[in-house]
Amino acid sequence: MNKSISFSVIIVLLSIVTIIFISRSNNHLECDTKSEITYGNNGEKIISEIHLCKEKYNL
């Protein structure tokens, strides 16, 4: 029973560390936003923003 408790604690700690790592490393420093301007059928101006990310790992 002691092994199962310690195994459960290790799993919980690894999960917490993984969540913290993902939240800290996903900072979007190498990302950019590109705006595209198009015109609709009635002549209305439509602005679309595109998120461009150059990061190796985007979590």
All heavy atoms as TSV, in Angstrom:
chain	resi	resn	atom	element	x	y	z
A	1	MET	N	N	0.818	-1.185	0.000
A	1	MET	CA	C	0.000	0.000	0.000
A	1	MET	C	C	0.865	1.254	0.000
A	1	MET	O	O	0.494	2.252	-0.611
A	1	MET	CB	C	-0.924	-0.006	1.212
A	1	MET	CG	C	-1.816	1.191	1.248
A	1	MET	SD	S	-3.412	0.764	1.825
A	1	MET	CE	C	-3.613	1.976	3.068
A	2	ASN	N	N	1.980	1.203	0.638
A	2	ASN	CA	C	2.872	2.343	0.702
A	2	ASN	C	C	3.426	2.666	-0.692
A	2	ASN	O	O	3.600	3.830	-1.034
A	2	ASN	CB	C	4.008	2.065	1.685
A	2	ASN	CG	C	4.804	3.301	2.001
A	2	ASN	OD1	O	4.388	4.392	1.658
A	2	ASN	ND2	N	5.932	3.124	2.645
A	3	LYS	N	N	3.677	1.643	-1.513
A	3	LYS	CA	C	4.183	1.868	-2.866
A	3	LYS	C	C	3.140	2.548	-3.737
A	3	LYS	O	O	3.472	3.398	-4.549
A	3	LYS	CB	C	4.613	0.548	-3.497
A	3	LYS	CG	C	5.882	-0.002	-2.938
A	3	LYS	CD	C	6.285	-1.253	-3.682
A	3	LYS	CE	C	7.577	-1.796	-3.110
A	3	LYS	NZ	N	8.034	-2.988	-3.845
A	4	SER	N	N	1.889	2.187	-3.566
A	4	SER	CA	C	0.846	2.804	-4.384
A	4	SER	C	C	0.638	4.273	-4.020
A	4	SER	O	O	0.375	5.097	-4.890
A	4	SER	CB	C	-0.463	2.037	-4.262
A	4	SER	OG	O	-0.970	2.110	-2.950
A	5	ILE	N	N	0.782	4.603	-2.763
A	5	ILE	CA	C	0.658	6.001	-2.335
A	5	ILE	C	C	1.815	6.824	-2.877
A	5	ILE	O	O	1.618	7.924	-3.403
A	5	ILE	CB	C	0.568	6.106	-0.797
A	5	ILE	CG1	C	-0.740	5.494	-0.316
A	5	ILE	CG2	C	0.681	7.563	-0.340
A	5	ILE	CD1	C	-0.858	5.409	1.192
A	6	SER	N	N	3.025	6.304	-2.775
A	6	SER	CA	C	4.188	7.037	-3.281
A	6	SER	C	C	4.125	7.169	-4.801
A	6	SER	O	O	4.496	8.209	-5.357
A	6	SER	CB	C	5.487	6.368	-2.848
A	6	SER	OG	O	5.587	5.077	-3.386
A	7	PHE	N	N	3.646	6.141	-5.488
A	7	PHE	CA	C	3.479	6.217	-6.937
A	7	PHE	C	C	2.451	7.283	-7.312
A	7	PHE	O	O	2.655	8.053	-8.254
A	7	PHE	CB	C	3.062	4.848	-7.480
A	7	PHE	CG	C	2.948	4.801	-8.969
A	7	PHE	CD1	C	4.074	4.824	-9.760
A	7	PHE	CD2	C	1.696	4.742	-9.568
A	7	PHE	CE1	C	3.966	4.786	-11.135
A	7	PHE	CE2	C	1.578	4.702	-10.932
A	7	PHE	CZ	C	2.716	4.721	-11.727
A	8	SER	N	N	1.380	7.364	-6.579
A	8	SER	CA	C	0.345	8.374	-6.834
A	8	SER	C	C	0.887	9.781	-6.606
A	8	SER	O	O	0.601	10.702	-7.377
A	8	SER	CB	C	-0.862	8.142	-5.938
A	8	SER	OG	O	-1.451	6.897	-6.195
A	9	VAL	N	N	1.669	9.958	-5.561
A	9	VAL	CA	C	2.261	11.268	-5.274
A	9	VAL	C	C	3.222	11.663	-6.391
A	9	VAL	O	O	3.240	12.820	-6.841
A	9	VAL	CB	C	2.960	11.254	-3.898
A	9	VAL	CG1	C	3.808	12.494	-3.700
A	9	VAL	CG2	C	1.945	11.110	-2.783
A	10	ILE	N	N	3.998	10.725	-6.890
A	10	ILE	CA	C	4.936	11.009	-7.974
A	10	ILE	C	C	4.177	11.400	-9.244
A	10	ILE	O	O	4.560	12.356	-9.930
A	10	ILE	CB	C	5.852	9.795	-8.223
A	10	ILE	CG1	C	6.835	9.647	-7.074
A	10	ILE	CG2	C	6.598	9.929	-9.547
A	10	ILE	CD1	C	7.670	8.395	-7.119
A	11	ILE	N	N	3.107	10.717	-9.540
A	11	ILE	CA	C	2.302	11.046	-10.724
A	11	ILE	C	C	1.713	12.448	-10.607
A	11	ILE	O	O	1.729	13.229	-11.564
A	11	ILE	CB	C	1.191	9.996	-10.936
A	11	ILE	CG1	C	1.775	8.646	-11.290
A	11	ILE	CG2	C	0.204	10.457	-11.999
A	11	ILE	CD1	C	2.517	8.604	-12.594
A	12	VAL	N	N	1.204	12.790	-9.450
A	12	VAL	CA	C	0.621	14.123	-9.243
A	12	VAL	C	C	1.698	15.194	-9.375
A	12	VAL	O	O	1.489	16.223	-10.029
A	12	VAL	CB	C	-0.089	14.192	-7.871
A	12	VAL	CG1	C	-0.447	15.614	-7.509
A	12	VAL	CG2	C	-1.323	13.308	-7.861
A	13	LEU	N	N	2.861	14.984	-8.786
A	13	LEU	CA	C	3.943	15.959	-8.875
A	13	LEU	C	C	4.431	16.132	-10.313
A	13	LEU	O	O	4.674	17.256	-10.758
A	13	LEU	CB	C	5.099	15.554	-7.968
A	13	LEU	CG	C	4.872	15.726	-6.469
A	13	LEU	CD1	C	6.059	15.182	-5.695
A	13	LEU	CD2	C	4.612	17.172	-6.126
A	14	LEU	N	N	4.565	15.043	-11.040
A	14	LEU	CA	C	4.968	15.144	-12.447
A	14	LEU	C	C	3.932	15.893	-13.280
A	14	LEU	O	O	4.285	16.677	-14.160
A	14	LEU	CB	C	5.195	13.749	-13.031
A	14	LEU	CG	C	6.504	13.072	-12.661
A	14	LEU	CD1	C	6.542	11.656	-13.209
A	14	LEU	CD2	C	7.678	13.863	-13.177
A	15	SER	N	N	2.686	15.685	-12.986
A	15	SER	CA	C	1.629	16.404	-13.706
A	15	SER	C	C	1.701	17.903	-13.431
A	15	SER	O	O	1.577	18.715	-14.348
A	15	SER	CB	C	0.262	15.875	-13.301
A	15	SER	OG	O	0.140	14.519	-13.622
A	16	ILE	N	N	1.911	18.260	-12.193
A	16	ILE	CA	C	2.014	19.684	-11.832
A	16	ILE	C	C	3.217	20.322	-12.499
A	16	ILE	O	O	3.126	21.427	-13.056
A	16	ILE	CB	C	2.058	19.837	-10.295
A	16	ILE	CG1	C	0.709	19.460	-9.696
A	16	ILE	CG2	C	2.448	21.253	-9.908
A	16	ILE	CD1	C	0.704	19.372	-8.193
A	17	VAL	N	N	4.352	19.645	-12.481
A	17	VAL	CA	C	5.563	20.180	-13.114
A	17	VAL	C	C	5.357	20.328	-14.617
A	17	VAL	O	O	5.776	21.324	-15.212
A	17	VAL	CB	C	6.779	19.275	-12.792
A	17	VAL	CG1	C	7.966	19.617	-13.664
A	17	VAL	CG2	C	7.143	19.368	-11.328
A	18	THR	N	N	4.699	19.381	-15.241
A	18	THR	CA	C	4.433	19.452	-16.678
A	18	THR	C	C	3.524	20.632	-17.013
A	18	THR	O	O	3.784	21.366	-17.970
A	18	THR	CB	C	3.790	18.139	-17.167
A	18	THR	OG1	O	4.662	17.055	-16.857
A	18	THR	CG2	C	3.522	18.192	-18.646
A	19	ILE	N	N	2.499	20.847	-16.239
A	19	ILE	CA	C	1.588	21.977	-16.476
A	19	ILE	C	C	2.315	23.305	-16.301
A	19	ILE	O	O	2.142	24.234	-17.100
A	19	ILE	CB	C	0.364	21.880	-15.543
A	19	ILE	CG1	C	-0.495	20.696	-15.972
A	19	ILE	CG2	C	-0.442	23.174	-15.546
A	19	ILE	CD1	C	-1.600	20.363	-15.003
A	20	ILE	N	N	3.162	23.411	-15.288
A	20	ILE	CA	C	3.936	24.642	-15.072
A	20	ILE	C	C	4.903	24.871	-16.230
A	20	ILE	O	O	5.042	25.992	-16.724
A	20	ILE	CB	C	4.664	24.588	-13.719
A	20	ILE	CG1	C	3.653	24.671	-12.580
A	20	ILE	CG2	C	5.692	25.716	-13.604
A	20	ILE	CD1	C	4.241	24.434	-11.211
A	21	PHE	N	N	5.568	23.820	-16.697
A	21	PHE	CA	C	6.498	23.951	-17.826
A	21	PHE	C	C	5.787	24.432	-19.079
A	21	PHE	O	O	6.272	25.329	-19.775
A	21	PHE	CB	C	7.193	22.614	-18.095
A	21	PHE	CG	C	8.012	22.615	-19.342
A	21	PHE	CD1	C	9.241	23.249	-19.373
A	21	PHE	CD2	C	7.547	21.994	-20.492
A	21	PHE	CE1	C	9.991	23.264	-20.531
A	21	PHE	CE2	C	8.287	21.997	-21.643
A	21	PHE	CZ	C	9.516	22.637	-21.668
A	22	ILE	N	N	4.638	23.872	-19.375
A	22	ILE	CA	C	3.896	24.267	-20.573
A	22	ILE	C	C	3.438	25.720	-20.470
A	22	ILE	O	O	3.555	26.488	-21.430
A	22	ILE	CB	C	2.699	23.324	-20.802
A	22	ILE	CG1	C	3.204	21.958	-21.254
A	22	ILE	CG2	C	1.729	23.895	-21.832
A	22	ILE	CD1	C	2.130	20.904	-21.341
A	23	SER	N	N	2.958	26.131	-19.327
A	23	SER	CA	C	2.479	27.509	-19.188
A	23	SER	C	C	3.616	28.519	-19.240
A	23	SER	O	O	3.453	29.620	-19.746
A	23	SER	CB	C	1.678	27.670	-17.904
A	23	SER	OG	O	2.509	27.498	-16.786
A	24	ARG	N	N	4.783	28.173	-18.754
A	24	ARG	CA	C	5.925	29.092	-18.781
A	24	ARG	C	C	6.583	29.153	-20.154
A	24	ARG	O	O	7.080	30.202	-20.555
A	24	ARG	CB	C	6.986	28.665	-17.760
A	24	ARG	CG	C	6.538	28.702	-16.335
A	24	ARG	CD	C	6.602	30.099	-15.787
A	24	ARG	NE	N	6.048	30.099	-14.445
A	24	ARG	CZ	C	6.577	30.729	-13.453
A	24	ARG	NH1	N	7.653	31.436	-13.616
A	24	ARG	NH2	N	6.004	30.683	-12.274
A	25	SER	N	N	6.640	28.041	-20.873
A	25	SER	CA	C	7.355	28.010	-22.145
A	25	SER	C	C	6.511	28.499	-23.316
A	25	SER	O	O	7.035	28.760	-24.387
A	25	SER	CB	C	7.860	26.602	-22.438
A	25	SER	OG	O	6.783	25.728	-22.646
A	26	ASN	N	N	5.239	28.652	-23.154
A	26	ASN	CA	C	4.358	29.102	-24.223
A	26	ASN	C	C	4.185	30.614	-24.149
A	26	ASN	O	O	3.121	31.134	-23.897
A	26	ASN	CB	C	3.007	28.392	-24.112
A	26	ASN	CG	C	2.207	28.521	-25.368
A	26	ASN	OD1	O	2.714	28.922	-26.395
A	26	ASN	ND2	N	0.941	28.183	-25.280
A	27	ASN	N	N	5.272	31.359	-24.411
A	27	ASN	CA	C	5.252	32.808	-24.213
A	27	ASN	C	C	5.064	33.592	-25.515
A	27	ASN	O	O	4.915	34.790	-25.490
A	27	ASN	CB	C	6.529	33.257	-23.523
A	27	ASN	CG	C	7.773	32.824	-24.262
A	27	ASN	OD1	O	7.707	32.320	-25.367
A	27	ASN	ND2	N	8.912	33.008	-23.645
A	28	HIS	N	N	5.114	32.942	-26.662
A	28	HIS	CA	C	4.888	33.569	-27.969
A	28	HIS	C	C	5.831	34.739	-28.240
A	28	HIS	O	O	5.447	35.721	-28.864
A	28	HIS	CB	C	3.436	34.031	-28.111
A	28	HIS	CG	C	2.452	32.923	-28.121
A	28	HIS	ND1	N	2.162	32.197	-29.241
A	28	HIS	CD2	C	1.702	32.371	-27.130
A	28	HIS	CE1	C	1.271	31.278	-28.954
A	28	HIS	NE2	N	0.982	31.344	-27.685
A	29	LEU	N	N	7.092	34.648	-27.814
A	29	LEU	CA	C	8.045	35.722	-28.079
A	29	LEU	C	C	8.407	35.811	-29.557
A	29	LEU	O	O	8.707	36.895	-30.055
A	29	LEU	CB	C	9.314	35.523	-27.252
A	29	LEU	CG	C	9.188	35.788	-25.758
A	29	LEU	CD1	C	10.506	35.487	-25.063
A	29	LEU	CD2	C	8.769	37.212	-25.480
A	30	GLU	N	N	8.410	34.700	-30.259
A	30	GLU	CA	C	8.797	34.690	-31.661
A	30	GLU	C	C	7.587	34.751	-32.594
A	30	GLU	O	O	7.702	34.456	-33.774
A	30	GLU	CB	C	9.620	33.439	-31.955
A	30	GLU	CG	C	10.910	33.385	-31.172
A	30	GLU	CD	C	11.707	32.125	-31.462
A	30	GLU	OE1	O	11.413	31.445	-32.448
A	30	GLU	OE2	O	12.619	31.832	-30.698
A	31	CYS	N	N	6.448	35.133	-32.082
A	31	CYS	CA	C	5.234	35.178	-32.890
A	31	CYS	C	C	4.975	36.593	-33.397
A	31	CYS	O	O	5.440	37.573	-32.838
A	31	CYS	CB	C	4.037	34.692	-32.077
A	31	CYS	SG	S	4.177	32.973	-31.616
A	32	ASP	N	N	4.204	36.666	-34.468
A	32	ASP	CA	C	3.872	37.940	-35.073
A	32	ASP	C	C	2.410	37.907	-35.493
A	32	ASP	O	O	1.829	36.842	-35.670
A	32	ASP	CB	C	4.771	38.178	-36.289
A	32	ASP	CG	C	4.739	39.599	-36.774
A	32	ASP	OD1	O	4.320	40.489	-36.005
A	32	ASP	OD2	O	5.140	39.837	-37.930
A	33	THR	N	N	1.817	39.069	-35.652
A	33	THR	CA	C	0.438	39.167	-36.117
A	33	THR	C	C	0.434	39.918	-37.443
A	33	THR	O	O	0.970	41.019	-37.540
A	33	THR	CB	C	-0.436	39.907	-35.092
A	33	THR	OG1	O	-0.351	39.216	-33.854
A	33	THR	CG2	C	-1.878	39.951	-35.529
A	34	LYS	N	N	-0.156	39.304	-38.462
A	34	LYS	CA	C	-0.239	39.910	-39.778
A	34	LYS	C	C	-1.685	40.309	-40.042
A	34	LYS	O	O	-2.598	39.528	-39.806
A	34	LYS	CB	C	0.228	38.906	-40.835
A	34	LYS	CG	C	0.166	39.420	-42.238
A	34	LYS	CD	C	0.591	38.346	-43.229
A	34	LYS	CE	C	0.398	38.832	-44.640
A	34	LYS	NZ	N	0.667	37.766	-45.602
A	35	SER	N	N	-1.879	41.527	-40.516
A	35	SER	CA	C	-3.227	42.008	-40.835
A	35	SER	C	C	-3.429	41.991	-42.339
A	35	SER	O	O	-2.594	42.496	-43.090
A	35	SER	CB	C	-3.432	43.429	-40.315
A	35	SER	OG	O	-3.347	43.450	-38.921
A	36	GLU	N	N	-4.531	41.411	-42.773
A	36	GLU	CA	C	-4.896	41.401	-44.186
A	36	GLU	C	C	-6.170	42.215	-44.364
A	36	GLU	O	O	-7.141	42.031	-43.641
A	36	GLU	CB	C	-5.138	39.977	-44.677
A	36	GLU	CG	C	-3.904	39.156	-44.874
A	36	GLU	CD	C	-4.203	37.811	-45.515
A	36	GLU	OE1	O	-5.386	37.503	-45.756
A	36	GLU	OE2	O	-3.249	37.071	-45.765
A	37	ILE	N	N	-6.146	43.101	-45.335
A	37	ILE	CA	C	-7.317	43.935	-45.621
A	37	ILE	C	C	-7.919	43.458	-46.940
A	37	ILE	O	O	-7.237	43.419	-47.962
A	37	ILE	CB	C	-6.926	45.422	-45.713
A	37	ILE	CG1	C	-6.319	45.878	-44.383
A	37	ILE	CG2	C	-8.131	46.261	-46.072
A	37	ILE	CD1	C	-5.757	47.280	-44.423
A	38	THR	N	N	-9.171	43.066	-46.882
A	38	THR	CA	C	-9.904	42.668	-48.081
A	38	THR	C	C	-11.209	43.457	-48.134
A	38	THR	O	O	-11.627	44.060	-47.150
A	38	THR	CB	C	-10.207	41.154	-48.080
A	38	THR	OG1	O	-10.932	40.828	-46.898
A	38	THR	CG2	C	-8.935	40.328	-48.118
A	39	TYR	N	N	-11.814	43.437	-49.289
A	39	TYR	CA	C	-13.076	44.153	-49.473
A	39	TYR	C	C	-14.153	43.160	-49.869
A	39	TYR	O	O	-13.937	42.285	-50.707
A	39	TYR	CB	C	-12.917	45.241	-50.539
A	39	TYR	CG	C	-11.966	46.331	-50.100
A	39	TYR	CD1	C	-10.633	46.304	-50.457
A	39	TYR	CD2	C	-12.416	47.369	-49.302
A	39	TYR	CE1	C	-9.765	47.295	-50.040
A	39	TYR	CE2	C	-11.552	48.365	-48.883
A	39	TYR	CZ	C	-10.224	48.335	-49.250
A	39	TYR	OH	O	-9.371	49.302	-48.831
A	40	GLY	N	N	-15.302	43.281	-49.254
A	40	GLY	CA	C	-16.430	42.398	-49.518
A	40	GLY	C	C	-17.166	42.765	-50.790
A	40	GLY	O	O	-16.793	43.692	-51.520
A	41	ASN	N	N	-18.234	42.036	-51.067
A	41	ASN	CA	C	-19.018	42.264	-52.282
A	41	ASN	C	C	-19.680	43.635	-52.301
A	41	ASN	O	O	-19.876	44.225	-53.361
A	41	ASN	CB	C	-20.096	41.182	-52.415
A	41	ASN	CG	C	-19.492	39.824	-52.676
A	41	ASN	OD1	O	-18.382	39.726	-53.174
A	41	ASN	ND2	N	-20.214	38.776	-52.329
A	42	ASN	N	N	-20.050	44.146	-51.146
A	42	ASN	CA	C	-20.719	45.445	-51.065
A	42	ASN	C	C	-19.732	46.595	-50.884
A	42	ASN	O	O	-20.140	47.725	-50.671
A	42	ASN	CB	C	-21.720	45.456	-49.909
A	42	ASN	CG	C	-22.811	44.436	-50.106
A	42	ASN	OD1	O	-23.148	44.101	-51.231
A	42	ASN	ND2	N	-23.350	43.935	-49.005
A	43	GLY	N	N	-18.441	46.320	-50.915
A	43	GLY	CA	C	-17.438	47.361	-50.757
A	43	GLY	C	C	-17.008	47.580	-49.323
A	43	GLY	O	O	-16.225	48.481	-49.044
A	44	GLU	N	N	-17.521	46.767	-48.393
A	44	GLU	CA	C	-17.127	46.948	-47.002
A	44	GLU	C	C	-15.698	46.438	-46.790
A	44	GLU	O	O	-15.259	45.495	-47.429
A	44	GLU	CB	C	-18.091	46.263	-46.029
A	44	GLU	CG	C	-18.058	44.757	-46.051
A	44	GLU	CD	C	-19.040	44.142	-47.020
A	44	GLU	OE1	O	-19.672	44.862	-47.808
A	44	GLU	OE2	O	-19.139	42.909	-47.000
A	45	LYS	N	N	-14.995	47.098	-45.917
A	45	LYS	CA	C	-13.605	46.767	-45.623
A	45	LYS	C	C	-13.566	45.682	-44.545
A	45	LYS	O	O	-14.143	45.837	-43.480
A	45	LYS	CB	C	-12.890	48.028	-45.137
A	45	LYS	CG	C	-11.430	47.896	-44.956
A	45	LYS	CD	C	-10.852	49.262	-44.565
A	45	LYS	CE	C	-9.383	49.224	-44.408
A	45	LYS	NZ	N	-8.841	50.537	-44.020
A	46	ILE	N	N	-12.859	44.574	-44.827
A	46	ILE	CA	C	-12.753	43.462	-43.884
A	46	ILE	C	C	-11.287	43.308	-43.497
A	46	ILE	O	O	-10.430	43.126	-44.357
A	46	ILE	CB	C	-13.275	42.147	-44.513
A	46	ILE	CG1	C	-14.726	42.317	-44.947
A	46	ILE	CG2	C	-13.105	40.995	-43.535
A	46	ILE	CD1	C	-15.244	41.173	-45.787
A	47	ILE	N	N	-11.013	43.409	-42.195
A	47	ILE	CA	C	-9.646	43.267	-41.690
A	47	ILE	C	C	-9.544	41.934	-40.958
A	47	ILE	O	O	-10.283	41.669	-40.022
A	47	ILE	CB	C	-9.279	44.423	-40.746
A	47	ILE	CG1	C	-9.383	45.764	-41.480
A	47	ILE	CG2	C	-7.889	44.222	-40.173
A	47	ILE	CD1	C	-9.190	46.968	-40.594
A	48	SER	N	N	-8.616	41.100	-41.417
A	48	SER	CA	C	-8.384	39.796	-40.793
A	48	SER	C	C	-6.982	39.788	-40.192
A	48	SER	O	O	-6.022	40.181	-40.845
A	48	SER	CB	C	-8.494	38.674	-41.820
A	48	SER	OG	O	-9.742	38.695	-42.441
A	49	GLU	N	N	-6.879	39.333	-38.947
A	49	GLU	CA	C	-5.578	39.212	-38.308
A	49	GLU	C	C	-5.189	37.746	-38.246
A	49	GLU	O	O	-5.964	36.904	-37.819
A	49	GLU	CB	C	-5.614	39.821	-36.911
A	49	GLU	CG	C	-5.754	41.321	-36.915
A	49	GLU	CD	C	-5.584	41.921	-35.536
A	49	GLU	OE1	O	-5.300	41.169	-34.589
A	49	GLU	OE2	O	-5.719	43.147	-35.429
A	50	ILE	N	N	-3.955	37.449	-38.698
A	50	ILE	CA	C	-3.442	36.090	-38.726
A	50	ILE	C	C	-2.279	35.993	-37.753
A	50	ILE	O	O	-1.379	36.830	-37.765
A	50	ILE	CB	C	-2.989	35.708	-40.147
A	50	ILE	CG1	C	-4.159	35.824	-41.113
A	50	ILE	CG2	C	-2.395	34.314	-40.171
A	50	ILE	CD1	C	-3.765	35.668	-42.558
A	51	HIS	N	N	-2.307	34.979	-36.912
A	51	HIS	CA	C	-1.257	34.753	-35.918
A	51	HIS	C	C	-0.192	33.862	-36.543
A	51	HIS	O	O	-0.443	32.704	-36.849
A	51	HIS	CB	C	-1.862	34.094	-34.669
A	51	HIS	CG	C	-0.912	33.923	-33.545
A	51	HIS	ND1	N	-0.578	34.946	-32.695
A	51	HIS	CD2	C	-0.205	32.842	-33.128
A	51	HIS	CE1	C	0.268	34.508	-31.811
A	51	HIS	NE2	N	0.526	33.228	-32.046
A	52	LEU	N	N	1.016	34.399	-36.746
A	52	LEU	CA	C	2.127	33.649	-37.320
A	52	LEU	C	C	3.128	33.333	-36.214
A	52	LEU	O	O	3.655	34.233	-35.577
A	52	LEU	CB	C	2.817	34.452	-38.419
A	52	LEU	CG	C	1.941	34.887	-39.583
A	52	LEU	CD1	C	2.695	35.832	-40.482
A	52	LEU	CD2	C	1.476	33.685	-40.349
A	53	CYS	N	N	3.395	32.063	-36.009
A	53	CYS	CA	C	4.296	31.655	-34.938
A	53	CYS	C	C	5.503	30.930	-35.526
A	53	CYS	O	O	5.351	30.007	-36.320
A	53	CYS	CB	C	3.554	30.757	-33.946
A	53	CYS	SG	S	4.119	30.971	-32.278
A	54	LYS	N	N	6.710	31.361	-35.143
A	54	LYS	CA	C	7.938	30.778	-35.654
A	54	LYS	C	C	8.642	29.910	-34.614
A	54	LYS	O	O	9.756	29.469	-34.824
A	54	LYS	CB	C	8.885	31.882	-36.096
A	54	LYS	CG	C	8.315	32.772	-37.174
A	54	LYS	CD	C	9.190	33.959	-37.437
A	54	LYS	CE	C	8.488	34.946	-38.345
A	54	LYS	NZ	N	9.181	36.206	-38.425
A	55	GLU	N	N	7.988	29.676	-33.496
A	55	GLU	CA	C	8.610	28.877	-32.451
A	55	GLU	C	C	8.743	27.424	-32.891
A	55	GLU	O	O	7.917	26.912	-33.644
A	55	GLU	CB	C	7.787	28.941	-31.175
A	55	GLU	CG	C	7.813	30.299	-30.521
A	55	GLU	CD	C	6.944	30.345	-29.276
A	55	GLU	OE1	O	6.040	29.514	-29.158
A	55	GLU	OE2	O	7.198	31.198	-28.434
A	56	LYS	N	N	9.786	26.761	-32.419
A	56	LYS	CA	C	9.992	25.370	-32.774
A	56	LYS	C	C	8.911	24.498	-32.159
A	56	LYS	O	O	8.382	23.597	-32.798
A	56	LYS	CB	C	11.372	24.926	-32.304
A	56	LYS	CG	C	11.748	23.552	-32.758
A	56	LYS	CD	C	13.171	23.226	-32.390
A	56	LYS	CE	C	13.557	21.855	-32.906
A	56	LYS	NZ	N	14.917	21.507	-32.572
A	57	TYR	N	N	8.581	24.749	-30.917
A	57	TYR	CA	C	7.535	24.002	-30.218
A	57	TYR	C	C	6.469	24.984	-29.778
A	57	TYR	O	O	6.734	25.874	-28.990
A	57	TYR	CB	C	8.095	23.266	-28.996
A	57	TYR	CG	C	9.196	22.300	-29.340
A	57	TYR	CD1	C	10.507	22.566	-29.019
A	57	TYR	CD2	C	8.899	21.111	-29.984
A	57	TYR	CE1	C	11.509	21.685	-29.338
A	57	TYR	CE2	C	9.900	20.226	-30.320
A	57	TYR	CZ	C	11.195	20.508	-29.988
A	57	TYR	OH	O	12.176	19.633	-30.311
A	58	ASN	N	N	5.277	24.839	-30.285
A	58	ASN	CA	C	4.176	25.710	-29.919
A	58	ASN	C	C	3.188	24.867	-29.117
A	58	ASN	O	O	2.433	24.097	-29.662
A	58	ASN	CB	C	3.513	26.292	-31.144
A	58	ASN	CG	C	2.511	27.344	-30.802
A	58	ASN	OD1	O	2.384	27.732	-29.644
A	58	ASN	ND2	N	1.778	27.812	-31.767
A	59	LEU	N	N	3.223	25.031	-27.812
A	59	LEU	CA	C	2.387	24.199	-26.944
A	59	LEU	C	C	1.055	24.872	-26.687
A	59	LEU	O	O	0.887	25.841	-26.124
A	59	LEU	CB	C	3.107	23.923	-25.624
A	59	LEU	CG	C	4.472	23.279	-25.788
A	59	LEU	CD1	C	5.170	23.203	-24.443
A	59	LEU	CD2	C	4.328	21.883	-26.353
